[in-house]
């Protein structure tokens, strides 16, 4: 599949279009065939280094790892086996990042 990856901190020159393998979902995960994807302001600011550029930068304890594939705002169709009564293969879905 094709993906845009961030190779490091900086401007848009740090973005690369790459070919990567289709991920295999783990138990209790859902694979989504993406129809539309957006990059939000947090992902842009992360690439620009607004949250810092040291090994513990970012909004997560592990920091930011490169290469990184942005695009946490996603819509598409689930492709995985049934995980629950509400998530099954072929169902339209939308990802809400960090929703608990």
Secondary structure, 3 states (H helix, E strand, C coil): CEEEEECCCCCHHHEEEEECCCCCCCCCCCCEEEEEEECCHHHHHHHHCCCCCCCCCCCCCCCCCCCECCCCEEEEEECCCCCECCECCCCEEECCCCCC
